[in-house]
Amino acid sequence: AQRVTQPEKLLSVFKGAPVELKCNYSYSGSPELFWYVQYSRQRLQLLLRHISRESIKGFTADLNKGETSFHLKKPFAQEEDSAMYYCALRITQGGSEKLVFGKGTKLTVNP
Amino acid sequence: GAVVSQHPSRVICKSGTSVKIECRSLDFQATTMFWYRQFPKQSLMLMATSNEGSKATYEQGVEKDKFLINHASLTLSTLTVTSAHPEDSSFYICSARRVSVNYGYTFGSGTRLTVV
């Protein structure tokens, strides 16, 4: 079954501390993974996609196929990073596609 | 950049009435649009996928006669909640996929539906 698991509902860190938001997936095909962020009262927006291997706002995420993980990391968290973070898996099936989301992790960065 | 406009942002309707939610891609063409439902403090659950000019594909457990989806053009998809009941109250979000950009999913700002 295709599934995205974010084990932490809530994560709280202090400003300047490292942060890691966990994401594990289950998919029989070749995985394509994303991180989306939703700041307070704003729409969902793309943060990272694994194929780009980019760093956005100091965040990075590496796809580990062996551990079926795509954890999001930032070495020094900032207060403005406080938001909901969703990990998503793109599934393709018979010409159709969709994104399956994890349940999200609410990150709070305290001053 | 890619912008998806979703209207209305909030709507309150009486039980038994129908409500239409619009999702427009403002500066790009979207062959595929997705409709999600989000319950409080929960994740986005995909309801259906709409492709321009063809019937929508509904996820298991979603009543297609209740949630009517129309994708009449490359820039507009609509979701109509028919004969709404209080249990249909939720946050509905649309997403559009750009034609020319791989993995280009852009999300609308969502519609808060309250059925009284």
Contacts between the chains, C-beta under 8 A, distances in Angstrom:
chain1	res1	chain2	res2	distance
A	32	B	103	7.0
A	34	B	103	7.5
A	34	B	105	8.0
A	36	B	107	7.9
A	42	B	109	7.7
A	43	B	93	7.8
A	43	B	107	5.1
A	43	B	108	6.5
A	43	B	109	4.4
A	43	B	110	6.6
A	44	B	44	7.6
A	44	B	93	7.0
A	44	B	95	8.0
A	44	B	107	4.2
A	45	B	107	7.0
A	46	B	105	7.0
A	49	B	103	5.9
A	51	B	103	7.2
A	86	B	43	6.7
A	86	B	44	7.2
A	90	B	103	6.8
A	96	B	49	6.4
A	96	B	57	6.3
A	97	B	32	7.3
A	97	B	49	7.9
A	97	B	97	7.8
A	98	B	34	6.6
A	98	B	46	5.6
A	98	B	49	5.9
A	99	B	34	7.2
A	99	B	46	7.3
A	99	B	95	7.5
A	99	B	105	6.4
A	100	B	46	7.2
A	101	B	43	4.8
A	101	B	44	4.7
A	102	B	43	6.2
A	103	B	42	6.5
A	103	B	43	4.2
A	104	B	42	8.0
A	104	B	43	5.4
